[in-house]
Amino acid sequence: MFSLQPWDFVTVADIVERAGMTPAAFYYHFSSREQLLEEIVEGFAEEWVAMIDRLLAAADTPESLWDVPIALLDDVEQHEQGRRSSS
């Protein structure tokens, strides 16, 4: 939901309705929507760091380093296409 509309417009009520859960279940796991967003961003950052680490480890020549940003941009494009097709 955060990627589909401005942060200010996403409420806990919207989140629980979309997730099919109760507000009590939401607050059991998160103290606020801000905490939820922090955890989402943290998870995303961890995935990117892991991907970059894998790509750099596989780059065994200086020329193959050029493949790293290309692979990252390809991943972003695939993610965007997946997001568009699921909305």
Secondary structure, 3 states (H helix, E strand, C coil): CCCCCCHHHCCHHHHHHHHCCCHHHHHHHCCCHHHHHHHHHHHHHHHHHHHHHHHHHHCCCCHHHHHHHHHHHHHHHHHHHHHHHHC
